[in-house]
Amino acid sequence: MTFSATPPPDPADVGFDVFGTVVDWRSGIARAAAPFLDGNGIAVDPLTIADEWRALYQPAMEEVHSGRRPWVRLDVLNGENLRTVLTRHGVDVARIAAGELDELNWAWERLDPWPDSVEGLTRLKRRFAIGPLSNGHLAGMMRLARFGGLPWDVIVVAEIARSYKPKPETYLRSAEAVGLPPERIAMVAAHNDDLRAARACGLRTVFVRRPHEHGPAHSTDLAPAERWDVEVESLTEAADALGCP
Amino acid sequence: MTFSATPPPDPADVGFDVFGTVVDWRSGIARAAAPFLDGNGIAVDPLTIADEWRALYQPAMEEVHSGRRPWVRLDVLNGENLRTVLTRHGVDVARIAAGELDELNWAWERLDPWPDSVEGLTRLKRRFAIGPLSNGHLAGMMRLARFGGLPWDVIVVAEIARSYKPKPETYLRSAEAVGLPPERIAMVAAHNDDLRAARACGLRTVFVRRPHEHGPAHSTDLAPAERWDVEVESLTEAADALGCP
């Protein structure tokens, strides 16, 4: 027997990139790294650790994209990358308690939202179902939401698709999970690459400029690289643009 | 390189059975069935349709449990079961528009919470991460939460485990998804079978008596079948018992 699985017409969904778009990872990681570095006598600027740690994120996922490595969760990649960064600075990570490294790795689940994020999400949620469409893992996204008060309706992550953005499967399987065709989902991101990949899968696109994501030396994604469906400076402006007073 | 994936110590998670425990499926299904039956000249009590439809739920899942049928989402099973129920009452389902049957099937996503549910969940959420641990599908659980204002932190469903409760995998993979050992998760349900299976997997157990789930003739799960960790009459009482004022 066949059963048409047409989705009900309401509501449409808005998926958010999280790290950089909704939360400020750089300050949060540096804040958590500072006492760790002090306590272990490591004389490196916490912001340098944050930047270098984040810089290993894409190459680590690339190992999974390419198929050289089977699917692995983001917290595992982040934990490995932390060890790599510390080792580069001459730290013998073997002498640091694993629990202490785990604790620092959880900083990715305790990041402050940008000042406009909670209000913007709360307004968008009145009209649309909202959720992260993130490379994070489910447990981490849940704890991050509780930490920052992010009012998600649903958490859809790379873990469900078992592939990372910007792979098309990630967007398409996420759309399937929420039971909507891609064109009824808007992707909100501060990164042109993410939006380009989302658009190629049929999603609508909302560019949020986050010129301080990488700190004062921030030089990427300062402007839309294409004409996106909506282009704004904050999530409250995104709510305005999408008719959510 | 190995990385210890120890979960951070906070928060513990509470997983909820949804149909019957959090929402009143019987009234909601009957409410949606009434205009459908009228409009199609089908002289059957809407509550009978609700009861018979629900009664096919377990046998349909049993086909998946047993391996006789590959994994399939609950909305698909519900759609098939609706056709079975109508056919039994002499309805020629082929003459009804598929869209109209879909519309009635979505009634499973528009069910009222029991009067104590939203307050109980809101209080529990202050201390614990909360989410359904349900046989429903992700999209349906998301829409049901928006319909009834259920303030979930995360939605964990059979669809993630690709197995239905009371199979152990469903509980264990759900625990894995939220990054916690089973003993840090409490299962809240109005059904002894669900709690028995959860306990066998190491979860804590909260029994909520819902003596009207099946209407006036309700005769199952009127009392705890074992000594559960917590036994209450409502989700607000569950909040009291778990220290959530």
Interface residues (C-beta under 8 A of the other chain):
Chain A: M1 F3 S4 A5 T6 P7 P8 P11 R73 D75 V76 G79 E80 R83 A98 G99 D102 E103 W106 E109 A129 G131 H137 L138 A139 G140 M141 M142 R143 A145 R146 D153 V154 I155 V156 E159 I160 A177 V178 G179 L180
Chain B: M1 F3 S4 A5 T6 P7 P8 D10 P11 R73 D75 V76 G79 E80 R83 A98 G99 D102 E103 W106 E109 A129 G131 H137 L138 A139 G140 M141 M142 R143 A145 R146 D153 V154 I155 V156 E159 I160 A177 V178 G179 L180
